[in-house]
Amino acid sequence: MNIIVIGFGFIGRGVIEAFLRKAERIRRLDEDFRVVGVSDSRGYVYDSEGLDLKRLIGVDELSQYPSGYCRGGSAEDLIEMEGVDLMVEATPTNVVDGEPGLTFMRRALRRGIHVVTSNKGPLVVAFHELKSLAEEGGCQLLFEGTVAGAIPIFSLVRESLQGDEILRISGILNGTTNYILSRMHFEGTSFEIALKEAQERGITERDPSYDVDGIDAACKVVILANALMNRDVRFEDVERTGIRRVTQEAVSLAKRSNFAIKLVGTIDRRIEVAPKLVPINHPLCVHGTLNAVHIEADLAGEITLVGYGAGRETVSAVLNDVLTVLKSEAKKKG
C-alpha cells in the first residue's frame, strides 16, 4: 500500500516516526507498505519506490531530504499521483471552514483514497459530506485522533458496541481546561495564574481562547454527536460556556461539598459544553491533563474511558487507524 502524509508538523512527523518504529508489525499486514510522499506548506518530497523514513525524520525541513523534493509543489499534486492508496491528513485544524484539510480530504475520497486524519476542522464543517464521499468511493474515512487523543472511543463503538444505540455521551474533552481547573481545585491557584502555567508548559492552543472558551471541546462534541449518534449537529448548535468566569471561591465551595468543577461536553437532548459540578467519586472526575468520555448505551449500559487527549497520544490513534485500513485491505485480498 502506498501512503502519503499531508502535513509535516508535530503529528505528521510523529506518525512517520511511528511507521519506522512499528515497521515489523506493519509489514506483517502489508509487506508492500511504503510512504511515497510527504508534503508541507512549502512543497513535497515524492518517490514512487518509497521514501527513506529514517532519513526523513532526520531532517528539519522537507527541502533537506536528499532527493525528490518539489519546492512549491502542493498536497493536491501528491493526491493526484498514480497508485496512492491512503492519505494521512495532519494539517492544522481550522474550525471556521475546515481548510486546507477539507479540500485535501474531498479530493482524496473522490479518488477512492482511504483517509486517516487527526484534523478536527473538516469533520466539524462537513462530516456527513465526507462520510458520503467515502461510501461512494468505496474507501474508509477514519478519525480516531480527532477526539481525546489515544482514547479509542470511535473504535470501541464501531467494533465492540455494534448492536448498541448510544443514548448519551458526556466527557472532559480538553486537557488544558482540565489542568487549569485541577490546579484551582487542589492548589487554590487562581484562573489567571493556572492559565499562565498551562501556557508556559505548552499545553494550550496558540490562541488559548480555543481552550478556555470551550471552542475545542465544542468541536469534539460535534464530531461525537454526528459520528456516534447519527445527529446532524453543527458547531453553532452547541450551547457553549467556557471557564473564564469560574472563580476560586466557586471551586473551593464545590470541593467542600465533595464535587469538582469540570468543563463537560454533553450530548443528549441538549448539545452543550459548560462548567459542571461533578461528584468526586464519579468516573468522569479525572484531573490534570486527562480526558474522559462517558457513554450510556441501551444494552451495554455505562462505560467510561480515560486517557491523555493530545500530543504523542494522538499519534497512537492515527497509527491504529492506518492499521485498521491495512487489515481490511488484507482481508479483501484473501
MIKOLVO-37105 format. One record per residue: residue in one letter; x, y, z of N, C-alpha, C, O in turn. Coordinates in steps of 0.02 Angstrom, whole numbers, padded with zeros to 5 digits, always signed. Example, Ala and Ser with C-alpha at 12.3 -4.5 7.8 and 13.67 -1.06 7.14 Angstrom:
! residues 2
A+00660-00284+00390+00615-00225+00390+00660-00165+00390+00712-00166+00423/S+00642-00112+00354+00684-00053+00357+00645+00002+00394+00670+00057+00402/
***
This chain:
! residues 334
M+00042-00060+00000+00000+00000+00000+00043+00062+00000+00092+00067+00038/N+00026+00110-00042+00064+00172-00048+00030+00226-00007-00030+00240-00015/I+00068+00258+00037+00042+00307+00085+00072+00375+00069+00130+00381+00051/I+00030+00427+00076+00055+00495+00077+00036+00527+00144-00016+00512+00172/V+00079+00572+00168+00066+00607+00231+00063+00681+00214+00111+00710+00188/I+00006+00712+00228-00004+00783+00214+00003+00821+00280-00039+00816+00325/G+00057+00858+00286+00073+00893+00348+00134+00863+00381+00135+00803+00396/F+00185+00904+00391+00249+00879+00420+00264+00917+00484+00321+00934+00499/G+00210+00930+00523+00219+00960+00588+00226+00907+00642+00251+00852+00628/F+00204+00923+00702+00214+00878+00759+00181+00810+00746+00213+00758+00757/I+00118+00810+00724+00082+00747+00713+00109+00710+00653+00122+00650+00656/G+00117+00746+00596+00142+00713+00536+00210+00680+00546+00221+00623+00525/R+00255+00717+00577+00321+00689+00591+00316+00630+00640+00350+00580+00632/G+00273+00638+00690+00265+00584+00739+00237+00521+00708+00257+00466+00727/V+00192+00528+00660+00164+00470+00626+00219+00434+00585+00223+00373+00585/I+00260+00473+00551+00315+00442+00513+00363+00406+00559+00386+00351+00543/E+00380+00436+00616+00422+00402+00665+00389+00337+00688+00424+00286+00697/A+00323+00338+00698+00287+00277+00720+00290+00224+00665+00297+00165+00681/F+00284+00244+00602+00290+00196+00547+00358+00161+00549+00363+00101+00538/L+00410+00200+00564+00477+00173+00567+00485+00125+00626+00512+00070+00619/R+00461+00147+00685+00466+00106+00746+00427+00041+00740+00448-00011+00765/K+00369+00045+00708+00324-00013+00705+00326-00048+00637+00279-00082+00617/A+00382-00040+00602+00387-00067+00534+00375-00142+00530+00341-00166+00485/E+00402-00179+00579+00393-00251+00577+00319-00271+00583+00295-00314+00547/R+00284-00239+00629+00213-00253+00638+00173-00234+00576+00128-00270+00555/I+00190-00177+00546+00155-00154+00487+00165-00202+00429+00118-00217+00393/R+00227-00225+00420+00242-00267+00363+00211-00337+00370+00204-00373+00320/R+00193-00356+00431+00157-00419+00438+00087-00414+00407+00059-00464+00386/L+00061-00354+00405-00004-00343+00373+00002-00328+00299-00040-00348+00259/D+00055-00292+00281+00065-00272+00211+00140-00266+00197+00171-00217+00217/E+00166-00315+00165+00239-00314+00153+00259-00261+00101+00318-00245+00095/D+00210-00234+00065+00225-00183+00016+00210-00112+00042+00208-00064+00003/F+00199-00105+00107+00185-00040+00137+00243+00007+00125+00301-00010+00139/R+00228+00067+00101+00281+00117+00093+00251+00187+00093+00195+00198+00068/V+00288+00234+00121+00269+00304+00118+00301+00333+00055+00363+00336+00050/V+00260+00354+00007+00288+00377-00057+00291+00453-00061+00328+00480-00103/G+00254+00489-00018+00255+00562-00022+00238+00595+00044+00197+00569+00082/V+00269+00652+00056+00254+00693+00115+00255+00766+00093+00299+00787+00057/S+00204+00803+00116+00201+00874+00097+00197+00918+00158+00174+00897+00212/D+00220+00981+00150+00207+01033+00199+00183+01094+00160+00168+01089+00100/S+00180+01152+00192+00153+01211+00159+00199+01239+00104+00178+01281+00065/R+00261+01215+00101+00310+01243+00053+00324+01197-00006+00351+01219-00056/G+00307+01134+00000+00322+01087-00054+00312+01016-00032+00280+01003+00019/Y+00341+00970-00070+00334+00899-00051+00394+00859-00075+00431+00880-00119/V+00403+00800-00044+00451+00751-00069+00411+00691-00093+00359+00673-00064/Y+00435+00660-00147+00399+00603-00176+00449+00554-00205+00498+00573-00237/D+00435+00489-00194+00473+00435-00225+00425+00376-00232+00402+00349-00182/S+00411+00356-00294+00363+00302-00305+00386+00236-00276+00345+00191-00266/E+00451+00230-00262+00478+00168-00233+00478+00170-00157+00494+00120-00124/G+00459+00226-00129+00457+00233-00056+00513+00276-00029+00570+00269-00050/L+00496+00321+00016+00545+00366+00046+00583+00329+00101+00558+00281+00131/D+00643+00352+00115+00684+00325+00170+00661+00360+00234+00678+00418+00246/L+00623+00324+00275+00593+00356+00333+00644+00377+00385+00635+00428+00419/K+00698+00340+00390+00750+00359+00438+00781+00425+00418+00792+00468+00461/R+00795+00435+00355+00821+00498+00331+00770+00554+00339+00786+00611+00355/L+00707+00536+00326+00654+00586+00327+00645+00616+00396+00640+00677+00402/I+00645+00576+00448+00635+00603+00515+00698+00638+00541+00696+00670+00593/G+00753+00631+00504+00815+00664+00524+00822+00735+00498+00869+00770+00516/V+00775+00756+00455+00780+00824+00426+00734+00872+00464+00682+00852+00490/D+00755+00935+00466+00713+00985+00497+00659+01010+00450+00604+01027+00472/E+00675+01012+00385+00628+01032+00334+00631+00983+00276+00683+00952+00264/L+00575+00975+00241+00572+00928+00185+00624+00944+00132+00648+00899+00098/S+00640+01008+00123+00688+01028+00072+00758+00998+00084+00799+00996+00039/Q+00770+00975+00146+00835+00946+00163+00839+00871+00146+00893+00841+00150/Y+00782+00842+00127+00783+00771+00107+00824+00765+00044+00818+00807-00001/P+00867+00712+00038+00916+00711-00016+00890+00709-00087+00926+00729-00133/S+00829+00687-00099+00805+00682-00168+00729+00688-00171+00694+00677-00121/G+00704+00705-00230+00633+00704-00242+00595+00763-00214+00533+00759-00208/Y+00630+00818-00196+00595+00875-00167+00569+00920-00222+00606+00937-00269/C+00506+00940-00216+00475+00987-00264+00453+01049-00226+00401+01050-00194/R+00494+01101-00230+00476+01164-00196+00417+01196-00231+00414+01201-00292/G+00368+01217-00191+00308+01247-00219+00256+01196-00241+00200+01214-00259/G+00274+01132-00238+00225+01080-00255+00172+01076-00201+00185+01089-00142/S+00112+01057-00220+00056+01058-00173+00036+00988-00151+00053+00938-00183/A-00002+00986-00097-00030+00923-00073-00076+00893-00126-00079+00832-00134/E-00112+00936-00163-00156+00911-00216-00116+00872-00269-00140+00823-00296/D-00055+00895-00283-00012+00859-00331+00001+00788-00307-00003+00741-00346/L+00016+00781-00242+00028+00715-00215-00034+00671-00219-00030+00613-00237/I-00092+00700-00202-00154+00662-00203-00170+00636-00273-00199+00583-00281/E-00149+00674-00324-00163+00655-00393-00112+00605-00421-00121+00580-00476/M-00059+00590-00383-00010+00542-00407-00042+00473-00417-00087+00454-00379/E-00019+00437-00466-00045+00370-00479-00024+00322-00423+00032+00325-00398/G-00069+00278-00404-00052+00225-00358-00056+00242-00284-00036+00202-00242/V-00080+00302-00267-00087+00319-00196-00149+00283-00168-00203+00287-00196/D-00139+00249-00112-00193+00209-00082-00222+00240-00019-00282+00232-00005/L-00181+00276+00020-00203+00302+00084-00170+00368+00098-00110+00377+00086/M-00209+00415+00123-00182+00481+00143-00190+00490+00218-00245+00482+00245/V-00135+00507+00251-00138+00530+00320-00139+00606+00318-00091+00637+00295/E-00194+00637+00341-00202+00709+00338-00190+00738+00407-00228+00724+00454/A-00138+00778+00413-00117+00805+00478-00100+00878+00474-00051+00901+00504/T-00140+00916+00437-00130+00988+00433-00163+01021+00494-00203+00989+00528/P-00147+01084+00508-00176+01118+00566-00252+01123+00562-00280+01130+00508/T-00283+01121+00620-00356+01125+00624-00381+01195+00612-00356+01244+00641/N-00431+01201+00569-00466+01264+00556-00540+01249+00562-00570+01217+00519/V-00571+01273+00617-00641+01256+00629-00689+01304+00596-00750+01296+00601/V-00663+01355+00562-00707+01404+00528-00732+01374+00462-00793+01372+00450/D-00686+01352+00419-00707+01324+00355-00674+01256+00340-00685+01228+00286/G-00633+01231+00387-00604+01165+00378-00544+01162+00331-00517+01108+00319/E-00524+01219+00304-00470+01219+00254-00401+01226+00286-00395+01255+00340/P-00349+01199+00253-00350+01167+00187-00368+01093+00188-00376+01061+00136/G-00374+01065+00249-00384+00993+00254-00447+00969+00220-00448+00914+00192/L-00500+01009+00220-00563+00988+00190-00556+00976+00115-00581+00926+00088/T-00521+01021+00082-00509+01012+00010-00468+00949-00003-00483+00911-00049/F-00417+00937+00038-00375+00878+00029-00416+00814+00038-00409+00767-00001/M-00458+00813+00089-00498+00753+00102-00549+00741+00047-00558+00684+00025/R-00583+00794+00025-00630+00786-00030-00597+00756-00091-00623+00709-00121/R-00539+00784-00109-00505+00761-00169-00483+00688-00163-00491+00649-00210/A-00456+00670-00105-00433+00601-00095-00491+00552-00097-00487+00501-00131/L-00545+00567-00061-00602+00521-00058-00634+00513-00127-00656+00458-00144/R-00637+00567-00165-00665+00562-00233-00623+00517-00278-00648+00489-00327/R-00559+00512-00261-00515+00467-00300-00512+00397-00271-00474+00355-00295/G-00552+00383-00219-00553+00317-00189-00494+00304-00144-00477+00246-00132/I-00463+00356-00119-00405+00350-00074-00430+00350-00002-00468+00395+00018/H-00410+00301+00037-00427+00299+00108-00399+00362+00142-00345+00385+00125/V-00436+00388+00191-00413+00447+00229-00412+00431+00303-00462+00409+00331/V-00355+00444+00334-00347+00442+00407-00327+00512+00428-00280+00540+00400/T-00361+00540+00478-00346+00609+00497-00348+00620+00572-00383+00584+00608/S-00311+00670+00594-00314+00695+00663-00342+00766+00663-00341+00800+00715/N-00367+00789+00606-00387+00858+00595-00462+00867+00608-00503+00841+00570/K-00480+00902+00661-00550+00910+00680-00589+00953+00630-00647+00941+00618/G-00556+01004+00602-00591+01055+00563-00637+01028+00509-00697+01045+00509/P-00612+00988+00462-00655+00963+00409-00715+00922+00434-00769+00925+00404/L-00706+00885+00488-00760+00845+00514-00813+00887+00549-00872+00870+00549/V-00791+00942+00580-00839+00989+00610-00881+01022+00556-00941+01031+00565/V-00849+01041+00501-00883+01079+00448-00924+01034+00403-00979+01055+00381/A-00900+00974+00387-00931+00935+00333-00929+00860+00346-00912+00822+00301/F-00947+00838+00406-00941+00767+00422-00982+00723+00375-00956+00675+00346/H-01046+00738+00367-01089+00694+00328-01071+00694+00255-01077+00643+00221/E-01048+00751+00229-01025+00753+00160-00964+00707+00150-00962+00668+00103/L-00916+00711+00196-00856+00670+00191-00872+00596+00199-00844+00554+00163/K-00917+00580+00244-00938+00511+00253-00970+00483+00190-00957+00427+00170/S-01012+00524+00158-01044+00503+00095-00993+00493+00039-00997+00445+00001/L-00944+00538+00036-00892+00531-00015-00853+00467-00006-00835+00433-00054/A-00838+00449+00057-00802+00387+00071-00843+00327+00049-00817+00280+00019/E-00907+00328+00064-00951+00272+00044-00955+00266-00032-00953+00211-00059/E-00962+00323-00065-00966+00323-00138-00901+00299-00170-00902+00265-00221/G-00845+00316-00138-00780+00297-00165-00756+00229-00144-00704+00206-00166/G-00795+00195-00102-00776+00129-00079-00713+00129-00037-00673+00082-00038/C-00703+00183+00001-00643+00189+00042-00662+00207+00114-00720+00221+00128/Q-00613+00207+00158-00626+00221+00228-00605+00291+00248-00555+00318+00223/L-00645+00321+00292-00628+00385+00324-00625+00371+00398-00676+00358+00430/L-00565+00374+00427-00555+00359+00497-00524+00419+00532-00482+00454+00504/F-00546+00431+00595-00529+00495+00627-00523+00488+00703-00542+00533+00740/E-00498+00432+00726-00491+00420+00798-00452+00475+00832-00467+00493+00889/G-00402+00503+00798-00359+00553+00829-00390+00622+00837-00358+00666+00864/T-00452+00631+00813-00482+00698+00818-00512+00713+00886-00520+00771+00904/V-00527+00661+00925-00560+00671+00990-00524+00630+01043-00517+00569+01037/A-00500+00664+01095-00473+00630+01155-00413+00586+01141-00405+00533+01172/G-00369+00608+01096-00305+00575+01087-00309+00501+01073-00341+00480+01025/A-00278+00462+01116-00275+00389+01106-00334+00352+01136-00337+00291+01131/I-00382+00388+01167-00441+00354+01194-00481+00326+01134-00502+00364+01091/P-00490+00260+01132-00520+00229+01072-00595+00231+01071-00628+00179+01070/I-00623+00292+01071-00696+00299+01075-00731+00276+01012-00780+00238+01016/F-00706+00296+00953-00739+00277+00891-00728+00203+00876-00773+00168+00853/S-00667+00178+00890-00652+00107+00880-00696+00064+00926-00720+00012+00904/L-00705+00086+00987-00746+00048+01034-00817+00040+01008-00844-00015+01007/V-00847+00095+00988-00916+00092+00964-00921+00053+00899-00966+00013+00890/R-00874+00064+00853-00875+00031+00788-00866-00044+00794-00899-00083+00759/E-00821-00066+00838-00803-00137+00842-00839-00175+00898-00858-00233+00889/S-00848-00143+00955-00872-00179+01015-00943-00163+01036-00971-00198+01078/L-00971-00110+01008-01040-00092+01026-01083-00087+00964-01125-00043+00958/Q-01071-00133+00917-01105-00129+00852-01181-00135+00859-01218-00107+00818/G-01203-00172+00909-01275-00183+00917-01308-00132+00962-01369-00134+00972/D-01269-00088+00991-01296-00040+01039-01318+00025+01006-01290+00047+00955/E-01367+00056+01037-01384+00125+01021-01353+00169+01075-01364+00158+01134/I-01314+00219+01053-01283+00265+01102-01335+00317+01120-01359+00355+01078/L-01353+00319+01184-01407+00362+01208-01382+00430+01231-01416+00481+01223/R-01323+00431+01260-01297+00493+01289-01222+00489+01294-01194+00436+01308/I-01189+00544+01282-01116+00548+01290-01101+00611+01331-01129+00664+01319/S-01057+00603+01379-01030+00662+01414-00955+00652+01421-00931+00596+01422/G-00919+00707+01424-00847+00698+01427-00809+00760+01445-00831+00817+01434/I-00750+00749+01474-00700+00801+01483-00654+00795+01423-00614+00748+01419/L-00658+00841+01377-00630+00834+01310-00574+00882+01295-00549+00884+01239/N-00554+00920+01345-00500+00968+01335-00452+00966+01394-00470+00985+01450/G-00392+00942+01382-00343+00933+01436-00320+00998+01467-00302+01000+01526/T-00318+01052+01427-00295+01117+01453-00342+01143+01507-00319+01162+01561/T-00407+01144+01493-00454+01169+01542-00456+01123+01603-00465+01146+01660/N-00447+01058+01592-00446+01012+01649-00385+01025+01693-00390+01021+01755/Y-00328+01041+01662-00268+01058+01700-00281+01122+01742-00265+01124+01801/I-00310+01172+01711-00322+01236+01746-00369+01225+01805-00356+01248+01860/L-00424+01190+01793-00473+01178+01847-00445+01133+01901-00463+01140+01959/S-00401+01087+01883-00368+01044+01933-00321+01084+01977-00318+01073+02038/R-00284+01130+01946-00239+01174+01986-00280+01217+02034-00260+01227+02091/M-00336+01241+02011-00380+01281+02054-00409+01239+02111-00417+01262+02167/H-00424+01176+02095-00456+01131+02144-00407+01109+02198-00422+01112+02258/F-00348+01087+02177-00301+01057+02225-00253+01107+02257-00232+01098+02314/E-00235+01160+02219-00184+01206+02244-00212+01275+02263-00175+01316+02290/G-00275+01287+02249-00303+01353+02264-00278+01407+02217-00283+01466+02233/T-00251+01387+02160-00224+01435+02112-00281+01474+02078-00335+01447+02069/S-00269+01536+02062-00319+01575+02026-00322+01553+01953-00275+01521+01928/F-00377+01569+01919-00384+01552+01849-00327+01583+01808-00297+01549+01766/E-00312+01646+01820-00262+01682+01780-00193+01649+01787-00158+01640+01738/I-00174+01631+01849-00108+01600+01859-00106+01530+01830-00056+01511+01799/A-00161+01492+01838-00163+01424+01811-00159+01425+01734-00126+01382+01704/L-00192+01475+01703-00188+01481+01630-00117+01498+01609-00091+01470+01561/K-00085+01543+01645-00015+01561+01628+00030+01500+01635+00074+01490+01593/E+00020+01460+01687+00060+01399+01696+00050+01351+01636+00097+01322+01610/A-00013+01344+01615-00028+01300+01559+00006+01324+01496+00032+01284+01457/Q+00007+01390+01485+00041+01418+01427+00116+01406+01431+00148+01389+01381/E+00145+01414+01490+00217+01402+01499+00235+01329+01487+00290+01314+01464/R+00189+01285+01503+00201+01213+01492+00188+01192+01420+00201+01135+01401/G+00161+01238+01380+00148+01223+01309+00089+01178+01298+00087+01142+01248/I+00040+01180+01343-00018+01135+01335-00081+01173+01314-00135+01144+01313/T-00074+01237+01296-00131+01274+01269-00125+01279+01194-00071+01270+01166/E-00181+01293+01161-00179+01310+01090-00142+01377+01084-00133+01413+01133/R-00119+01392+01023-00086+01457+01012-00130+01515+01036-00107+01563+01066/D-00194+01509+01022-00244+01556+01048-00280+01520+01104-00323+01477+01091/P-00265+01535+01167-00294+01498+01223-00369+01503+01229-00401+01465+01265/S-00400+01551+01193-00473+01555+01194-00505+01492+01166-00560+01474+01185/Y-00470+01458+01120-00496+01395+01094-00507+01344+01150-00553+01304+01148/D-00464+01347+01200-00470+01302+01258-00520+01330+01308-00571+01298+01322/V-00505+01389+01336-00541+01413+01394-00612+01435+01378-00654+01438+01423/D-00626+01452+01315-00694+01470+01296-00734+01411+01269-00791+01419+01246/G-00705+01351+01273-00741+01291+01256-00748+01277+01182-00787+01234+01162/I-00709+01312+01140-00714+01302+01067-00689+01233+01047-00722+01198+01009/D-00631+01214+01073-00603+01149+01057-00649+01092+01080-00662+01046+01042/A-00675+01097+01140-00720+01045+01166-00784+01043+01125-00811+00988+01112/A-00809+01101+01104-00871+01102+01063-00860+01067+00996-00905+01033+00972/C-00802+01077+00967-00787+01042+00904-00789+00966+00913-00816+00931+00871/K-00762+00943+00968-00761+00871+00981-00831+00844+00994-00848+00788+00975/V-00872+00885+01028-00942+00866+01039-00979+00858+00972-01017+00811+00964/V-00967+00903+00926-00998+00898+00859-00979+00833+00825-01022+00798+00798/I-00915+00816+00827-00892+00754+00794-00922+00693+00828-00946+00648+00793/L-00922+00691+00894-00951+00634+00930-01025+00626+00914-01049+00571+00901/A-01062+00682+00914-01134+00679+00902-01149+00652+00832-01193+00610+00823/N-01113+00677+00782-01126+00656+00713-01102+00586+00699-01135+00548+00663/A-01043+00568+00725-01014+00503+00709-01044+00446+00749-01053+00391+00722/L-01061+00458+00812-01082+00403+00855-01158+00401+00868-01185+00350+00887/M-01191+00458+00856-01263+00460+00870-01304+00480+00809-01364+00493+00814/N-01270+00483+00752-01302+00497+00687-01343+00562+00689-01397+00566+00660/R-01318+00611+00725-01350+00676+00726-01328+00717+00666-01283+00696+00628/D-01358+00773+00657-01337+00821+00606-01323+00887+00642-01360+00936+00634/V-01270+00888+00681-01253+00944+00725-01200+00987+00693-01152+00961+00664/R-01208+01051+00699-01157+01098+00677-01128+01135+00738-01157+01134+00792/F-01071+01166+00728-01037+01199+00784-01083+01250+00818-01084+01255+00879/E-01121+01287+00778-01164+01339+00807-01223+01310+00846-01257+01346+00882/D-01235+01245+00840-01288+01213+00878-01268+01199+00950-01311+01185+00992/V-01203+01202+00966-01179+01186+01032-01188+01246+01079-01163+01300+01065/E-01224+01236+01133-01228+01288+01185-01162+01288+01223-01145+01238+01254/R-01126+01343+01220-01057+01343+01243-01044+01396+01295-01057+01455+01285/T-01017+01373+01352-00994+01419+01405-00925+01396+01426-00915+01337+01443/G-00877+01440+01425-00808+01422+01444-00797+01428+01519-00845+01428+01558/I-00734+01431+01539-00717+01429+01611-00690+01496+01637-00667+01499+01694/R-00692+01548+01596-00663+01612+01618-00696+01639+01682-00663+01671+01723/R-00760+01625+01690-00796+01652+01748-00796+01606+01809-00828+01621+01859/V-00761+01550+01804-00756+01505+01861-00708+01535+01912-00649+01544+01897/T-00733+01551+01971-00691+01583+02022-00662+01533+02070-00686+01476+02075/Q-00609+01553+02104-00579+01511+02155-00629+01497+02211-00630+01443+02240/E-00671+01545+02226-00722+01536+02278-00771+01481+02259-00790+01439+02301/A-00792+01480+02195-00838+01428+02172-00806+01359+02175-00838+01310+02194/V-00742+01356+02155-00706+01292+02156-00699+01267+02228-00710+01207+02241/S-00682+01311+02274-00674+01292+02345-00740+01269+02376-00742+01220+02414/L-00795+01303+02359-00860+01283+02384-00880+01214+02358-00907+01173+02396/A-00867+01202+02295-00882+01136+02266-00841+01081+02300-00866+01027+02314/K-00777+01097+02312-00733+01048+02343-00757+01029+02412-00755+00970+02431/R-00780+01078+02451-00804+01064+02519-00867+01020+02518-00882+00986+02567/S-00902+01020+02462-00962+00978+02455-00949+00913+02418-00995+00879+02397/N-00883+00896+02410-00862+00835+02375-00880+00834+02301-00898+00783+02272/F-00874+00893+02270-00882+00899+02199-00820+00933+02171-00782+00966+02207/A-00810+00926+02105-00760+00964+02069-00795+00998+02010-00841+00970+01981/I-00772+01058+01994-00799+01092+01935-00757+01071+01875-00696+01078+01875/K-00791+01045+01824-00758+01022+01763-00793+01050+01702-00854+01061+01703/L-00756+01063+01648-00786+01082+01585-00809+01018+01550-00768+00978+01529/V-00874+01010+01545-00902+00947+01521-00941+00959+01456-00982+01004+01451/G-00927+00917+01407-00967+00916+01346-01021+00863+01353-01007+00807+01375/T-01082+00880+01334-01138+00834+01343-01179+00830+01279-01195+00881+01248/I-01196+00768+01261-01239+00757+01202-01298+00714+01225-01290+00654+01237/D-01356+00744+01232-01418+00707+01240-01472+00749+01205-01463+00764+01146/R-01525+00768+01238-01573+00811+01205-01542+00880+01190-01556+00911+01139/R-01499+00902+01236-01462+00964+01225-01390+00947+01206-01363+00896+01227/I-01361+00990+01167-01290+00983+01149-01255+01043+01180-01266+01100+01160/E-01212+01030+01229-01181+01087+01263-01111+01072+01288-01092+01014+01297/V-01074+01125+01298-01010+01124+01333-01014+01177+01386-01026+01236+01371/A-01004+01158+01450-01011+01206+01504-00979+01179+01567-00972+01118+01574/P-00958+01223+01613-00934+01200+01678-00990+01165+01716-01047+01190+01719/K-00974+01107+01745-01024+01068+01782-00994+01045+01848-00934+01039+01856/L-01038+01034+01896-01018+01003+01959-01017+00928+01949-01068+00897+01932/V-00959+00897+01960-00952+00825+01951-00933+00794+02018-00884+00816+02049/P-00970+00745+02042-00953+00713+02106-00882+00686+02105-00859+00658+02055/I-00847+00694+02160-00777+00674+02165-00768+00599+02149-00718+00580+02120/N-00818+00558+02166-00811+00486+02155-00841+00463+02088-00846+00403+02076/H-00860+00510+02045-00887+00491+01979-00829+00474+01933-00777+00507+01935/P-00836+00422+01890-00780+00403+01846-00759+00458+01798-00703+00457+01772/L-00803+00506+01786-00786+00562+01742-00741+00614+01777-00714+00658+01743/C-00734+00608+01842-00696+00659+01880-00622+00642+01879-00595+00616+01928/V-00590+00658+01823-00518+00647+01816-00483+00715+01819-00514+00767+01809/H-00418+00713+01832-00382+00776+01846-00320+00784+01801-00304+00740+01762/G-00288+00840+01809-00229+00855+01768-00249+00864+01695-00300+00896+01681/T-00210+00837+01650-00225+00844+01579-00262+00784+01551-00268+00777+01490/L-00288+00741+01595-00325+00684+01572-00391+00704+01539-00421+00755+01556/N-00413+00664+01491-00479+00667+01462-00519+00607+01486-00490+00556+01506/A-00585+00613+01483-00629+00556+01499-00691+00561+01457-00718+00615+01446/V-00715+00504+01432-00776+00501+01393-00822+00449+01425-00803+00392+01436/H-00884+00471+01441-00933+00428+01474-00990+00414+01425-01024+00461+01403/I-01000+00351+01409-01051+00331+01360-01108+00295+01397-01096+00255+01441/E-01169+00311+01377-01227+00273+01401-01259+00241+01340-01282+00276+01294/A-01262+00174+01339-01289+00136+01283-01349+00095+01305-01356+00080+01364/D-01392+00077+01258-01454+00044+01277-01443-00027+01303-01480-00050+01347/L-01392-00062+01278-01379-00130+01302-01319-00134+01349-01323-00166+01401/A-01265-00100+01331-01204-00105+01370-01206-00064+01435-01166-00075+01480/G-01253-00017+01439-01256+00024+01499-01204+00079+01497-01194+00111+01445/E-01171+00091+01553-01124+00147+01558-01052+00123+01553-01032+00075+01586/I-01013+00157+01511-00942+00142+01501-00904+00207+01503-00924+00257+01472/T-00849+00208+01540-00806+00268+01543-00736+00251+01519-00707+00201+01541/L-00710+00291+01475-00641+00284+01450-00601+00344+01473-00624+00401+01469/V-00540+00331+01496-00497+00384+01523-00428+00380+01491-00401+00325+01483/G-00400+00436+01472-00332+00437+01445-00311+00508+01430-00347+00556+01442/Y-00251+00514+01402-00225+00580+01384-00249+00599+01315-00254+00556+01270/G-00264+00662+01306-00301+00683+01248-00265+00722+01195-00298+00749+01150/A-00200+00727+01197-00166+00766+01146-00093+00744+01140-00071+00699+01175/G-00058+00776+01093+00014+00763+01085+00028+00694+01057-00006+00670+01012/R+00079+00662+01085+00102+00598+01058+00047+00544+01061+00048+00498+01020/E+00001+00550+01108-00053+00501+01111-00095+00501+01048-00122+00450+01028/T-00100+00559+01016-00138+00564+00954-00105+00522+00899-00140+00494+00857/V-00039+00518+00900-00003+00477+00851-00024+00405+00857-00032+00370+00806/S-00035+00380+00918-00058+00312+00928-00125+00301+00893-00135+00250+00860/A-00170+00350+00900-00236+00344+00868-00231+00342+00792-00265+00303+00760/V-00188+00385+00764-00180+00386+00691-00150+00321+00667-00174+00292+00617/L-00099+00296+00701-00069+00232+00682-00120+00176+00684-00122+00134+00639/N-00161+00174+00737-00211+00122+00742-00260+00124+00684-00280+00072+00658/D-00279+00185+00663-00324+00191+00605-00291+00165+00541-00323+00132+00501/V-00227+00180+00533-00191+00155+00474-00190+00079+00475-00201+00047+00423/L-00177+00049+00533-00176-00024+00538-00245-00053+00524-00250-00107+00495/T-00298-00018+00544-00366-00041+00530-00377-00045+00454-00407-00094+00430/V-00354+00005+00418-00360+00004+00345-00320-00054+00316-00344-00090+00272/L-00258-00063+00339-00216-00117+00314-00248-00185+00325-00246-00228+00281/K-00278-00195+00384-00310-00259+00399-00369-00272+00353-00379-00327+00329/S-00409-00220+00341-00468-00229+00298-00447-00244+00226-00479-00283+00192/E-00394-00211+00204-00370-00224+00136-00340-00294+00130-00347-00327+00079/A-00305-00316+00183-00277-00384+00183-00333-00437+00179-00325-00488+00146/K-00388-00424+00213-00445-00470+00211-00474-00474+00140-00494-00528+00118/K-00477-00417+00106-00504-00417+00037-00461-00460-00009-00486-00493-00054/K-00395-00459+00004-00350-00498-00039-00353-00572-00024-00328-00613-00062/G-00384-00588+00033-00395-00659+00048-00347-00689+00096-00353-00748+00112/
***
